[in-house]
Amino acid sequence: MGRDPAAPSRTSWPAPAGLRPSPWRRIGGALVTVVVLGLVGLAVAVAVVPAVTGSRAYTVLSGSMVPTLPIGSLVVSRPVDADDVVVGDLISFVDRDRTRGETRTVTHRVVAVDPGPVFTTRGDANPAPDPHPVTAQDLLGRVWYYLPWVGGAAGFLRTGPGLVVGGGAVLLLLGLGLLVPRRRRPGDRAERERG
């Protein structure tokens, strides 16, 4: 005997009370889902988007751009034509220490544009402009977006202790998912005894 095609499918009936997951399991499942989705979204913003668009990600290491860019922020800068940079833009550039021959990446605000173009920059928290003008060849890009404190966390996760903490957090989430008790369905015992 087959099932009556006119009868509603089994999935449309409300589940008996014994088959519903416990409230703690539902809350735990929702929490894990939110955390995983948040981490995936963060990974996309930090790694995938810059890689696909040819942008670069930098971590803010000093307070020269506070409060606009807090220390530890992750800044994503897109390549930009030097002629398109205007006063007020946040740009990332190579700062050259001509006396020692060292370079570093800096992200500051453009306060003046001179012919060439040559940019005068200043950190928002600094009282005076930067000592060296930025040439078009040193321009790395214009800030597209930033994520506060993410750069510091990403930097920490690349260290030995950070790997331990990150791995421990993943294991903790997995363990919590396994430790939350499941309710037994009425037919489970009979199936185990037959199997």
Backbone hydrogen bonds in HBPLUS format (Angstrom, degrees):
<---DONOR---> <-ACCEPTOR-->    atom                        ^
c    i                          cat <-CA-CA->   ^        H-A-AA   ^      H-
h    n   atom  resd res      DA  || num        DHA   H-A  angle D-A-AA Bond
n    s   type  num  typ     dist DA aas  dist angle  dist       angle   num
A0007-ALA N   A0004-ASP O   2.98 MM   3  5.42 152.5  2.06 113.7 122.1     1
A0012-SER N   A0009-SER O   3.08 MM   3  5.64 157.6  2.13 113.5 120.3     2
A0013-TRP N   A0010-ARG O   3.27 MM   3  5.69 161.9  2.30 111.2 116.4     3
A0019-LEU N   A0016-PRO O   2.86 MM   3  5.48 154.6  1.92 121.3 129.4     4
A0025-ARG N   A0022-SER O   3.08 MM   3  5.21 121.0  2.44  99.0 113.5     5
A0026-ARG N   A0022-SER O   3.06 MM   4  6.44 156.8  2.12 153.6 160.1     6
A0027-ILE N   A0023-PRO O   2.89 MM   4  6.13 162.8  1.92 152.8 157.5     7
A0028-GLY N   A0024-TRP O   2.83 MM   4  5.92 163.0  1.86 145.0 150.6     8
A0029-GLY N   A0025-ARG O   2.80 MM   4  5.91 157.2  1.85 144.3 151.1     9
A0030-ALA N   A0026-ARG O   2.90 MM   4  6.07 156.6  1.96 145.7 152.0    10
A0031-LEU N   A0027-ILE O   2.88 MM   4  6.10 158.0  1.93 150.3 156.7    11
A0032-VAL N   A0028-GLY O   2.93 MM   4  6.12 165.2  1.95 152.4 156.0    12
A0033-THR N   A0029-GLY O   2.96 MM   4  6.09 155.7  2.02 143.4 150.6    13
A0034-VAL N   A0030-ALA O   2.94 MM   4  6.18 160.4  1.98 150.0 154.6    14
A0035-VAL N   A0031-LEU O   2.98 MM   4  6.21 164.7  2.00 152.8 157.0    15
A0036-VAL N   A0032-VAL O   2.89 MM   4  6.04 167.3  1.90 152.7 156.4    16
A0037-LEU N   A0033-THR O   2.90 MM   4  6.03 167.5  1.92 152.5 156.3    17
A0038-GLY N   A0034-VAL O   2.89 MM   4  6.01 155.4  1.95 145.8 153.2    18
A0039-LEU N   A0035-VAL O   2.90 MM   4  6.14 157.8  1.95 151.0 156.8    19
A0040-VAL N   A0036-VAL O   2.89 MM   4  6.11 156.6  1.94 151.4 158.1    20
A0041-GLY N   A0037-LEU O   2.90 MM   4  6.07 162.9  1.93 147.9 152.9    21
A0042-LEU N   A0038-GLY O   2.91 MM   4  6.08 154.0  1.97 144.8 152.3    22
A0043-ALA N   A0039-LEU O   2.87 MM   4  6.06 156.5  1.92 144.9 151.4    23
A0044-VAL N   A0040-VAL O   2.92 MM   4  6.18 153.8  1.99 149.0 156.2    24
A0045-ALA N   A0041-GLY O   2.99 MM   4  6.24 160.8  2.03 146.7 151.7    25
A0046-VAL N   A0042-LEU O   2.87 MM   4  6.00 147.7  1.97 148.6 157.8    26
A0047-ALA N   A0043-ALA O   2.85 MM   4  5.68 165.4  1.87 147.7 152.0    27
A0049-VAL N   A0044-VAL O   2.89 MM   5  5.95 175.2  1.89 166.0 164.6    28
A0051-ALA N   A0047-ALA O   3.23 MM   4  6.21 156.7  2.28 140.8 147.7    29
A0052-VAL N   A0048-VAL O   2.89 MM   4  6.07 161.2  1.93 161.7 166.7    30
A0053-THR N   A0049-VAL O   3.01 MM   4  6.06 157.2  2.06 154.7 160.3    31
A0054-GLY N   A0050-PRO O   3.03 MM   4  5.76 117.8  2.44 140.8 151.4    32
A0055-SER N   A0050-PRO O   2.91 MM   5  4.41 129.1  2.17 134.5 140.0    33
A0056-ARG N   A0077-SER O   2.96 MM  21  5.44 157.3  2.01 148.7 155.3    34
A0077-SER N   A0056-ARG O   2.88 MM  21  5.44 157.7  1.92 161.7 163.3    35
A0058-TYR N   A0075-VAL O   2.75 MM  17  5.13 156.8  1.81 150.3 158.5    36
A0075-VAL N   A0058-TYR O   2.70 MM  17  5.13 165.7  1.72 159.8 163.2    37
A0060-VAL N   A0073-SER O   2.88 MM  13  5.32 162.9  1.91 155.4 160.8    38
A0072-GLY N   A0060-VAL O   2.84 MM  12  5.14 165.1  1.86 142.1 146.8    39
A0066-VAL N   A0063-GLY O   3.26 MM   3  5.26 171.9  2.26 110.0 111.5    40
A0125-ALA N   A0064-SER O   2.84 MM  61  4.96 168.8  1.85 138.7 139.2    41
A0068-THR N   A0065-MET O   2.88 MM   3  5.71 105.4  2.45 136.5 145.9    42
A0069-LEU N   A0065-MET O   2.85 MM   4  5.23 167.0  1.87 128.9 133.5    43
A0073-SER N   A0070-PRO O   3.04 MM   3  5.68 147.1  2.16 144.4 143.0    44
A0151-GLY N   A0072-GLY O   2.80 MM  79  5.01 109.7  2.30 145.3 158.3    45
A0152-GLY N   A0072-GLY O   2.79 MM  80  4.22 143.4  1.92 130.0 126.1    46
A0074-LEU N   A0147-LEU O   2.91 MM  73  5.13 163.9  1.94 138.5 141.9    47
A0147-LEU N   A0074-LEU O   2.81 MM  73  5.13 153.6  1.88 145.2 154.1    48
A0076-VAL N   A0145-TYR O   2.85 MM  69  5.49 167.4  1.86 175.7 173.8    49
A0144-TRP N   A0076-VAL O   2.74 MM  68  5.72 169.8  1.75 156.2 159.9    50
A0145-TYR N   A0076-VAL O   3.37 MM  69  5.49 156.3  2.43 139.6 146.4    51
A0078-ARG N   A0142-ARG O   2.88 MM  64  5.46 149.6  1.97 160.3 150.8    52
A0142-ARG N   A0078-ARG O   2.86 MM  64  5.46 140.5  2.02 159.4 156.4    53
A0084-ASP N   A0081-ASP O   2.88 MM   3  5.47 158.2  1.93 120.0 127.2    54
A0085-VAL N   A0082-ALA O   3.31 MM   3  5.56 166.3  2.33 109.2 113.3    55
A0089-ASP N   A0086-VAL O   3.11 MM   3  5.86 166.3  2.13 141.0 143.6    56
A0088-GLY N   A0110-VAL O   2.84 MM  22  5.27 164.0  1.87 140.7 145.8    57
A0110-VAL N   A0089-ASP O   2.82 MM  21  5.51 160.3  1.86 162.7 169.4    58
A0143-VAL N   A0090-LEU O   2.81 MM  53  5.48 170.1  1.82 148.5 151.3    59
A0091-ILE N   A0108-HIS O   2.89 MM  17  5.77 162.7  1.92 170.9 165.3    60
A0108-HIS N   A0091-ILE O   3.05 MM  17  5.77 139.8  2.22 163.8 164.1    61
A0092-SER N   A0141-GLY O   2.81 MM  49  5.40 164.5  1.84 155.4 160.0    62
A0140-LEU N   A0092-SER O   2.83 MM  48  5.37 157.5  1.88 144.6 146.8    63
A0141-GLY N   A0092-SER O   3.26 MM  49  5.40 141.2  2.42 148.6 142.6    64
A0093-PHE N   A0106-VAL O   2.80 MM  13  5.48 154.6  1.87 156.5 165.3    65
A0106-VAL N   A0093-PHE O   2.90 MM  13  5.48 164.0  1.93 159.2 164.6    66
A0094-VAL N   A0138-ASP O   2.87 MM  44  5.04 154.6  1.94 139.6 147.9    67
A0095-ASP N   A0104-ARG O   2.77 MM   9  5.36 173.6  1.77 172.4 172.0    68
A0104-ARG N   A0095-ASP O   3.08 MM   9  5.36 140.7  2.24 138.8 150.4    69
A0097-ASP N   A0102-GLU O   2.79 MM   5  5.23 174.5  1.79 164.4 165.6    70
A0101-GLY N   A0097-ASP O   2.71 MM   4  5.48 134.1  1.92 152.4 166.4    71
A0109-ARG N   A0122-ARG O   3.12 MM  13  5.46 153.6  2.20 137.8 136.4    72
A0122-ARG N   A0109-ARG O   2.90 MM  13  5.46 145.3  2.02 146.6 157.9    73
A0111-VAL N   A0120-THR O   2.73 MM   9  5.63 167.8  1.75 154.0 158.3    74
A0112-ALA N   A0120-THR O   3.29 MM   8  4.98 143.4  2.44 138.5 134.5    75
A0120-THR N   A0112-ALA O   2.87 MM   8  4.98 168.9  1.88 144.6 147.0    76
A0114-ASP N   A0118-VAL O   2.77 MM   4  5.07 177.0  1.77 161.3 162.4    77
A0118-VAL N   A0114-ASP O   2.97 MM   4  5.07 154.2  2.03 129.1 134.3    78
A0119-PHE N   A0134-VAL O   2.79 MM  15  4.93 169.2  1.80 148.2 150.7    79
A0134-VAL N   A0119-PHE O   2.80 MM  15  4.93 170.4  1.81 149.9 152.7    80
A0130-ASP N   A0121-THR O   2.68 MM   9  5.65 173.4  1.69 157.0 158.3    81
A0126-ASN N   A0123-GLY O   2.92 MM   3  5.09 156.8  1.98 110.9 118.7    82
A0138-ASP N   A0135-THR O   3.06 MM   3  5.40 142.9  2.20 106.7 117.1    83
A0139-LEU N   A0136-ALA O   3.29 MM   3  5.23 155.6  2.35 100.1 107.3    84
A0150-VAL N   A0147-LEU O   3.39 MM   3  5.75 158.6  2.44 121.4 127.2    85
A0153-ALA N   A0149-TRP O   3.33 MM   4  6.58 158.9  2.38 143.8 149.2    86
A0154-ALA N   A0150-VAL O   2.80 MM   4  6.01 161.2  1.84 154.0 159.7    87
A0155-GLY N   A0151-GLY O   2.90 MM   4  6.01 156.5  1.95 143.7 150.2    88
A0156-PHE N   A0152-GLY O   2.94 MM   4  6.13 154.1  2.01 143.0 150.2    89
A0157-LEU N   A0153-ALA O   2.92 MM   4  6.17 156.0  1.98 150.1 156.2    90
A0158-ARG N   A0155-GLY O   3.20 MM   3  5.35 149.3  2.30 100.4 109.5    91
A0159-THR N   A0156-PHE O   3.01 MM   3  5.47 164.8  2.03 116.2 121.0    92
A0163-LEU N   A0159-THR O   2.91 MM   4  6.16 150.2  2.00 150.9 158.1    93
A0164-VAL N   A0160-GLY O   3.16 MM   4  6.51 153.8  2.23 149.6 156.7    94
A0165-VAL N   A0161-PRO O   2.92 MM   4  6.22 161.9  1.96 150.9 155.5    95
A0166-GLY N   A0162-GLY O   2.80 MM   4  5.93 170.1  1.81 153.5 156.7    96
A0167-GLY N   A0163-LEU O   2.87 MM   4  5.84 162.7  1.90 142.8 148.6    97
A0168-GLY N   A0164-VAL O   2.84 MM   4  5.89 151.8  1.92 141.9 150.7    98
A0169-ALA N   A0165-VAL O   2.91 MM   4  6.15 149.0  2.01 147.1 155.1    99
A0170-VAL N   A0166-GLY O   3.10 MM   4  6.40 156.8  2.15 148.2 153.7   100
A0171-LEU N   A0167-GLY O   2.96 MM   4  6.21 165.5  1.98 151.3 155.3   101
A0172-LEU N   A0168-GLY O   2.84 MM   4  5.97 150.5  1.92 143.8 152.5   102
A0173-LEU N   A0169-ALA O   3.01 MM   4  6.27 159.2  2.06 148.0 152.3   103
A0174-LEU N   A0170-VAL O   3.00 MM   4  6.31 162.9  2.03 151.9 156.8   104
A0175-GLY N   A0171-LEU O   2.79 MM   4  5.95 160.2  1.83 148.7 154.9   105
A0176-LEU N   A0172-LEU O   2.85 MM   4  6.06 156.4  1.90 150.0 156.1   106
A0177-GLY N   A0173-LEU O   3.09 MM   4  6.31 154.5  2.15 144.4 151.0   107
A0178-LEU N   A0174-LEU O   3.09 MM   4  6.42 142.1  2.24 143.4 153.8   108
A0178-LEU N   A0175-GLY O   3.11 MM   3  5.07 122.8  2.45  93.1 107.6   109
A0179-LEU N   A0175-GLY O   2.85 MM   4  6.01 143.0  1.98 149.5 160.2   110
A0180-VAL N   A0176-LEU O   3.26 MM   4  6.26 144.9  2.39 148.0 152.0   111
A0188-ASP N   A0185-ARG O   3.07 MM   3  5.42 159.3  2.12 115.8 122.2   112
A0191-GLU N   A0187-GLY O   3.14 MM   4  6.32 158.6  2.19 152.9 158.9   113
A0192-ARG N   A0188-ASP O   3.01 MM   4  6.26 156.5  2.07 151.0 157.2   114
A0193-GLU N   A0189-ARG O   3.02 MM   4  6.25 156.1  2.08 149.2 155.7   115
A0194-ARG N   A0190-ALA O   3.08 MM   4  6.29 146.5  2.19 143.2 151.7   116
A0195-GLY N   A0191-GLU O   2.92 MM   4  5.96 155.8  1.98 148.5 155.4   117
